[in-house]
Amino acid sequence: MSGIVVRVTLHIDTAQRRARLAVRHGLAGAVHPGKTAEEVAADLVALHATDPATVHLSVAARLHRPLVADLEAALYERRSLLRMLGMRRTMFVVPAGFAAVVQAGATRAVAAEQRRLLLKHLAETGVGDAAWLQDVSESTYEALRRRGSATAAQLAGDEPRLRTLMVFPQGNQYVTSRVLFLLAAEGRIVRGRPVGTWISSQYAWSCLPDWLPEPLPELDPAAARAELARAWLARFGPGTTADLKWWTGWTMTHTKAALRDLAAVDVSLDGGETGWVLPDDTGPVDDPGPWVALLPGLDPTVMGFQSRLWYLGPHAPALFDRTGNAGPTIWSDGRIVGGWGQQASGRVATEFTEDVTPAVRKAVARAADELQGWLGGVRVTPRFRAPLERKLSDVAGTVVP
């Protein structure tokens, strides 16, 4: 007996990663008629909300029914979902009960960085200093508290200093959006109902203590980061250290610390990379069988990883914009096989980037008809436009085979 312990690293292949994504992201298997928008958001950890249409389309793709009224009730009446700044300075919709984890684990650091940057810009443009920013911020907050709900324009009318212009060589910028962004990142104000329809990107603001029945609890940042990493691994794992670092926007130090705190298990992946799973998540997931889905631009499944070759292949130039934002995609059995766009007539047009079987083509056509039907004539143009989406949206005529 030599006493040497040989550690065998678990291997999770690409087929298993695709099966996990399909099942855990609600893209395959039985449709559950009673499932709620809140449950879909929890399944995906957070719904991308930079483009307001993404929230609705992501939920509808999992529940296979239009959810506009139900989702708006969750956001603005029950307030069981919260629109907030989160990872990577990105807008998300998260379950209200998980908002404190996002705030402490990601948004608090964003707020600190944005405050430093804004103070730098105020000084460079001769607008003001920390005292000036504090005074304007407090005045804006009090104006919002008095109104209860207000647009940015209304608040600028109450606090004229919000119309102060910062003059830069590359262009000018009013402080309005920067001050409101900072107040939101600090967890003091929240975006409420949109000004217009569900695809509008302009919102009325409210003070967070008036919006939620109870204030967000103050969590320890390290514990919150571990909890955020746990949620991500449970839904997206296995993922690499670089995937988690990118998705969260953390430093490498914070990323590695969160993985250590969770006692995450390292696994080998196809292609030679090392991924991570939770200690109780090393077993296989059954193959869910064939499935297709039409996912919107910025869908959480598409945007969950930095390394996307295993489900995207070589098609990023056609399906993503130049800064890495995903356009609308067609999925089949855990990989992206094409993209879609909506024409001026409302028709959902599709194009394949991979060879697929006739059965997949028929399933995609049915999914396109389903999406087109529940949109009911509403025209959705992604905020970040990928080349293939632009092409399909500009094409007149029938669905591209």
C-alpha positions as CSV (number, residue, x, y, z in Angstrom):
1,M,0.0,0.0,0.0
2,S,1.6,3.2,-1.1
3,G,-0.9,5.5,0.5
4,I,-1.2,7.5,-2.7
5,V,-4.8,8.6,-3.5
6,V,-5.5,9.1,-7.1
7,R,-8.2,11.6,-7.8
8,V,-10.4,10.9,-10.8
9,T,-11.9,14.0,-12.4
10,L,-15.5,13.7,-13.5
11,H,-16.1,14.3,-17.2
12,I,-19.2,16.0,-18.5
13,D,-19.5,15.9,-22.3
14,T,-21.2,18.4,-24.6
15,A,-24.3,16.2,-25.0
16,Q,-24.8,16.2,-21.2
17,R,-24.3,20.0,-21.0
18,R,-27.0,20.5,-23.7
19,A,-29.4,18.1,-21.8
20,R,-28.9,20.0,-18.6
21,L,-29.5,23.4,-20.3
22,A,-32.7,22.1,-22.0
23,V,-34.2,20.7,-18.8
24,R,-33.2,23.3,-16.3
25,H,-34.0,26.3,-18.6
26,G,-37.5,24.9,-19.3
27,L,-36.8,24.5,-23.1
28,A,-37.6,20.8,-23.4
29,G,-40.0,18.3,-21.9
30,A,-43.6,18.7,-20.9
31,V,-45.4,22.1,-20.9
32,H,-46.7,23.0,-17.4
33,P,-49.9,25.1,-17.8
34,G,-49.8,26.3,-14.2
35,K,-46.2,27.5,-14.2
36,T,-45.7,31.2,-13.5
37,A,-43.5,34.0,-14.8
38,E,-41.9,34.1,-11.4
39,E,-40.9,30.5,-11.6
40,V,-39.4,31.0,-15.1
41,A,-37.4,33.9,-13.8
42,A,-36.1,31.8,-10.9
43,D,-35.3,28.9,-13.3
44,L,-33.1,31.3,-15.2
45,V,-31.7,33.1,-12.1
46,A,-32.5,36.4,-13.8
47,L,-34.2,37.6,-17.0
48,H,-32.2,40.0,-19.2
49,A,-34.2,43.3,-19.3
50,T,-32.0,45.7,-21.1
51,D,-34.5,45.2,-24.0
52,P,-37.9,45.2,-22.4
53,A,-39.3,42.8,-25.0
54,T,-36.8,40.1,-24.0
55,V,-38.4,39.6,-20.6
56,H,-41.8,38.8,-22.2
57,L,-40.4,36.8,-25.1
58,S,-38.1,34.7,-22.8
59,V,-41.0,33.8,-20.5
60,A,-43.4,33.0,-23.5
61,A,-40.7,30.7,-25.0
62,R,-40.8,28.6,-21.9
63,L,-44.5,28.6,-21.2
64,H,-45.8,28.6,-24.8
65,R,-48.4,31.2,-24.2
66,P,-48.6,35.0,-24.2
67,L,-47.9,36.3,-20.8
68,V,-48.1,40.1,-21.2
69,A,-50.9,40.8,-18.7
70,D,-49.6,38.1,-16.2
71,L,-46.0,39.3,-16.4
72,E,-47.1,42.9,-15.9
73,A,-49.1,41.9,-12.9
74,A,-46.0,40.2,-11.4
75,L,-43.9,43.3,-12.1
76,Y,-46.2,46.1,-11.2
77,E,-49.1,44.8,-9.1
78,R,-47.9,41.8,-7.1
79,R,-44.3,43.1,-7.4
80,S,-43.0,39.6,-7.0
81,L,-40.6,40.4,-9.8
82,L,-38.2,43.4,-9.6
83,R,-36.5,45.2,-12.5
84,M,-33.1,46.2,-11.2
85,L,-29.4,46.8,-12.2
86,G,-27.3,43.7,-11.6
87,M,-24.4,41.8,-13.0
88,R,-22.1,43.7,-15.5
89,R,-24.1,46.9,-15.1
90,T,-26.9,45.1,-17.0
91,M,-30.7,45.5,-16.4
92,F,-32.4,42.3,-15.1
93,V,-35.8,41.2,-13.9
94,V,-35.3,39.0,-10.8
95,P,-37.6,37.4,-8.2
96,A,-38.1,39.9,-5.5
97,G,-36.9,37.5,-2.9
98,F,-33.6,37.1,-4.7
99,A,-33.1,40.9,-5.2
100,A,-31.0,41.3,-2.0
101,V,-28.5,38.7,-3.2
102,V,-28.1,40.5,-6.6
103,Q,-27.8,43.8,-4.8
104,A,-25.1,42.7,-2.4
105,G,-23.4,40.3,-4.6
106,A,-23.1,42.4,-7.8
107,T,-24.9,45.7,-7.8
108,R,-23.3,47.3,-4.8
109,A,-19.9,47.1,-6.5
110,V,-21.4,48.5,-9.7
111,A,-22.7,51.5,-7.7
112,A,-19.4,52.2,-6.1
113,E,-17.6,52.1,-9.4
114,Q,-20.2,54.3,-11.1
115,R,-20.0,56.8,-8.3
116,R,-16.3,57.1,-8.7
117,L,-16.6,57.4,-12.5
118,L,-19.4,60.1,-12.2
119,L,-17.3,62.1,-9.7
120,K,-14.4,61.9,-12.1
121,H,-16.5,63.2,-15.0
122,L,-18.1,65.9,-12.9
123,A,-14.6,67.2,-12.0
124,E,-13.3,66.9,-15.6
125,T,-16.2,68.9,-17.0
126,G,-16.2,71.5,-14.1
127,V,-19.8,70.7,-13.1
128,G,-19.3,69.9,-9.5
129,D,-17.8,67.7,-6.7
130,A,-18.9,65.1,-4.3
131,A,-20.9,67.6,-2.2
132,W,-22.7,68.8,-5.4
133,L,-23.6,65.2,-6.4
134,Q,-24.8,64.4,-2.9
135,D,-27.0,67.5,-2.8
136,V,-28.5,66.8,-6.3
137,S,-29.1,63.1,-5.5
138,E,-30.9,63.9,-2.3
139,S,-33.0,66.6,-3.9
140,T,-34.0,64.2,-6.7
141,Y,-34.8,61.4,-4.3
142,E,-37.0,63.8,-2.2
143,A,-38.8,65.0,-5.3
144,L,-39.5,61.4,-6.3
145,R,-40.7,60.6,-2.8
146,R,-43.2,63.5,-2.9
147,R,-44.5,62.6,-6.3
148,G,-44.7,58.8,-5.6
149,S,-43.9,58.1,-9.2
150,A,-42.2,60.2,-11.9
151,T,-40.4,60.1,-15.2
152,A,-36.9,61.4,-15.7
153,A,-38.4,64.5,-17.4
154,Q,-40.7,65.2,-14.5
155,L,-37.8,64.9,-12.0
156,A,-35.7,67.2,-14.1
157,G,-38.5,69.8,-13.8
158,D,-38.5,69.5,-10.0
159,E,-34.7,69.5,-9.8
160,P,-33.3,71.7,-12.6
161,R,-29.7,70.7,-11.8
162,L,-30.5,67.3,-13.4
163,R,-30.4,69.2,-16.7
164,T,-26.8,70.2,-16.2
165,L,-24.7,69.3,-19.2
166,M,-21.3,67.6,-19.0
167,V,-19.3,68.6,-22.1
168,F,-16.8,66.0,-23.3
169,P,-14.6,66.1,-26.5
170,Q,-16.5,63.0,-27.7
171,G,-20.0,64.4,-27.0
172,N,-22.1,66.0,-24.3
173,Q,-24.3,64.3,-21.7
174,Y,-26.9,65.5,-19.2
175,V,-26.4,64.3,-15.7
176,T,-30.0,63.2,-15.5
177,S,-29.5,59.6,-16.6
178,R,-26.2,59.3,-14.6
179,V,-27.8,60.4,-11.3
180,L,-30.8,58.2,-11.7
181,F,-28.6,55.3,-12.7
182,L,-26.6,55.8,-9.5
183,L,-29.6,56.1,-7.3
184,A,-31.0,52.8,-8.8
185,A,-27.6,51.0,-8.4
186,E,-27.5,52.1,-4.8
187,G,-30.9,50.4,-4.3
188,R,-32.8,53.6,-3.5
189,I,-35.1,53.9,-6.6
190,V,-36.6,51.4,-9.0
191,R,-38.1,51.4,-12.5
192,G,-41.8,51.0,-12.3
193,R,-44.3,50.8,-15.2
194,P,-43.2,51.6,-18.7
195,V,-44.3,54.8,-20.3
196,G,-46.3,53.2,-23.1
197,T,-46.7,49.5,-24.0
198,W,-44.7,46.4,-22.8
199,I,-42.0,47.0,-25.5
200,S,-41.3,50.6,-24.3
201,S,-37.9,51.3,-22.7
202,Q,-39.0,54.4,-20.9
203,Y,-40.2,54.0,-17.3
204,A,-41.6,55.9,-14.4
205,W,-39.4,55.8,-11.3
206,S,-40.4,55.1,-7.7
207,C,-38.6,55.0,-4.4
208,L,-37.7,51.4,-3.6
209,P,-39.1,51.6,0.0
210,D,-42.4,52.7,-1.4
211,W,-42.3,50.0,-4.1
212,L,-41.7,46.9,-2.0
213,P,-43.5,46.0,1.2
214,E,-40.2,45.5,3.1
215,P,-36.7,47.0,2.5
216,L,-34.1,44.7,0.9
217,P,-32.1,43.1,3.7
218,E,-28.4,44.0,4.0
219,L,-26.4,41.0,3.1
220,D,-22.7,40.3,3.5
221,P,-21.1,40.8,0.0
222,A,-19.0,37.6,0.1
223,A,-22.0,35.5,1.3
224,A,-24.1,37.0,-1.4
225,R,-21.5,36.3,-4.1
226,A,-21.5,32.7,-3.0
227,E,-25.3,32.5,-3.2
228,L,-25.3,34.1,-6.6
229,A,-22.7,31.6,-7.8
230,R,-24.7,28.8,-6.4
231,A,-27.8,29.9,-8.3
232,W,-25.8,30.2,-11.5
233,L,-24.1,26.8,-11.2
234,A,-27.5,25.1,-10.3
235,R,-29.0,26.4,-13.6
236,F,-26.0,26.8,-15.9
237,G,-23.4,24.4,-14.6
238,P,-21.0,23.1,-15.6
239,G,-19.5,26.4,-16.5
240,T,-15.9,27.5,-16.5
241,T,-14.3,30.0,-14.1
242,A,-14.2,32.5,-17.0
243,D,-17.9,31.9,-17.7
244,L,-18.9,32.7,-14.1
245,K,-16.5,35.7,-13.9
246,W,-18.0,37.1,-17.1
247,W,-21.6,36.5,-16.2
248,T,-21.3,38.1,-12.8
249,G,-18.8,40.9,-13.7
250,W,-16.7,40.0,-10.7
251,T,-12.9,40.1,-10.4
252,M,-11.1,36.8,-10.7
253,T,-10.4,37.0,-6.9
254,H,-14.1,37.2,-6.1
255,T,-15.0,34.5,-8.6
256,K,-12.5,32.0,-7.2
257,A,-13.5,32.8,-3.7
258,A,-17.1,32.1,-4.4
259,L,-16.3,28.7,-6.0
260,R,-14.2,27.8,-2.9
261,D,-17.0,28.9,-0.5
262,L,-19.3,26.5,-2.4
263,A,-16.8,23.7,-2.4
264,A,-17.6,23.5,-6.2
265,V,-16.4,20.4,-7.9
266,D,-14.2,20.7,-11.0
267,V,-15.1,18.6,-14.0
268,S,-13.4,18.2,-17.4
269,L,-15.3,19.3,-20.5
270,D,-15.1,18.4,-24.1
271,G,-12.3,20.5,-25.7
272,G,-10.1,20.3,-22.6
273,E,-11.6,23.1,-20.5
274,T,-12.3,22.7,-16.8
275,G,-15.8,23.4,-15.6
276,W,-17.5,23.6,-12.2
277,V,-20.7,22.0,-10.7
278,L,-22.2,22.0,-7.2
279,P,-21.1,19.2,-4.9
280,D,-24.6,17.6,-5.1
281,D,-24.9,18.0,-8.9
282,T,-22.4,15.5,-10.3
283,G,-25.0,13.0,-11.7
284,P,-26.3,12.9,-15.2
285,V,-29.5,14.4,-16.5
286,D,-31.6,12.3,-18.8
287,D,-31.8,13.2,-22.4
288,P,-35.1,15.2,-22.7
289,G,-35.7,14.1,-26.3
290,P,-36.0,16.4,-29.4
291,W,-37.0,20.0,-29.0
292,V,-36.9,23.4,-30.7
293,A,-37.2,27.0,-29.4
294,L,-37.2,30.5,-30.8
295,L,-35.4,32.6,-28.2
296,P,-35.3,36.4,-28.3
297,G,-32.2,38.6,-28.4
298,L,-30.3,38.7,-25.1
299,D,-32.2,35.6,-23.8
300,P,-30.6,34.3,-20.5
301,T,-29.8,30.9,-22.0
302,V,-27.8,32.5,-24.9
303,M,-26.1,35.0,-22.7
304,G,-25.2,32.7,-19.8
305,F,-21.7,31.9,-20.9
306,Q,-18.6,33.6,-22.2
307,S,-17.4,30.5,-24.0
308,R,-20.3,29.6,-26.4
309,L,-18.7,27.4,-29.0
310,W,-20.3,24.2,-27.6
311,Y,-23.8,25.5,-28.4
312,L,-23.2,28.4,-30.9
313,G,-20.6,26.9,-33.2
314,P,-18.9,29.4,-35.6
315,H,-22.0,31.5,-36.1
316,A,-21.4,34.5,-33.7
317,P,-20.7,37.0,-36.6
318,A,-24.3,36.4,-37.9
319,L,-26.2,36.0,-34.7
320,F,-24.4,38.5,-32.3
321,D,-23.7,42.2,-32.8
322,R,-20.1,43.5,-32.7
323,T,-20.1,44.1,-28.9
324,G,-21.3,40.5,-28.0
325,N,-25.1,41.0,-27.7
326,A,-27.1,38.1,-28.9
327,G,-29.8,38.5,-31.5
328,P,-32.9,36.2,-31.8
329,T,-31.8,32.6,-32.2
330,I,-33.3,29.2,-33.2
331,W,-32.4,26.3,-30.9
332,S,-32.7,22.6,-31.6
333,D,-31.6,19.9,-29.0
334,G,-29.3,22.2,-27.1
335,R,-27.5,24.1,-29.9
336,I,-28.2,27.2,-31.9
337,V,-29.1,26.2,-35.5
338,G,-30.3,29.6,-36.9
339,G,-31.9,32.9,-36.3
340,W,-35.2,34.7,-36.7
341,G,-36.5,38.2,-37.3
342,Q,-39.8,39.9,-37.6
343,Q,-40.8,41.6,-40.8
344,A,-42.8,44.8,-41.1
345,S,-46.0,42.7,-41.8
346,G,-45.5,40.9,-38.4
347,R,-44.4,37.7,-40.0
348,V,-41.7,35.8,-38.1
349,A,-39.0,34.8,-40.7
350,T,-36.4,32.2,-40.0
351,E,-33.1,31.1,-41.5
352,F,-30.9,28.1,-40.6
353,T,-27.2,28.4,-40.0
354,E,-26.8,24.6,-39.6
355,D,-28.1,21.6,-41.5
356,V,-31.2,20.3,-39.8
357,T,-33.6,17.5,-40.5
358,P,-37.1,17.9,-42.1
359,A,-38.6,17.2,-38.7
360,V,-36.7,20.1,-37.1
361,R,-37.7,22.4,-40.0
362,K,-41.4,21.6,-39.4
363,A,-41.1,22.1,-35.6
364,V,-39.4,25.4,-36.2
365,A,-42.1,26.5,-38.6
366,R,-44.8,25.6,-35.9
367,A,-42.8,27.6,-33.3
368,A,-42.6,30.6,-35.6
369,D,-46.4,30.5,-36.2
370,E,-47.0,30.2,-32.5
371,L,-44.8,33.2,-31.8
372,Q,-46.3,35.2,-34.6
373,G,-49.8,34.4,-33.4
374,W,-49.4,35.5,-29.8
375,L,-47.5,38.7,-30.8
376,G,-50.8,39.6,-32.4
377,G,-49.3,42.2,-34.8
378,V,-47.0,43.8,-32.3
379,R,-43.7,44.5,-34.0
380,V,-40.6,43.8,-31.9
381,T,-37.3,45.2,-33.0
382,P,-34.4,44.1,-30.8
383,R,-32.5,46.9,-29.2
384,F,-29.2,45.3,-30.2
385,R,-29.4,44.1,-33.8
386,A,-27.5,41.1,-35.2
387,P,-26.7,40.9,-38.9
388,L,-29.0,37.9,-39.6
389,E,-31.9,39.5,-37.7
390,R,-31.5,42.7,-39.8
391,K,-31.5,40.7,-43.0
392,L,-34.6,38.7,-42.1
393,S,-36.5,41.8,-40.9
394,D,-35.8,43.6,-44.1
395,V,-36.9,40.7,-46.3
396,A,-40.4,40.9,-47.7
397,G,-42.3,37.7,-48.3
398,T,-42.6,34.3,-46.7
399,V,-40.5,32.5,-44.1
400,V,-37.1,31.6,-45.3
401,P,-36.7,27.8,-45.5
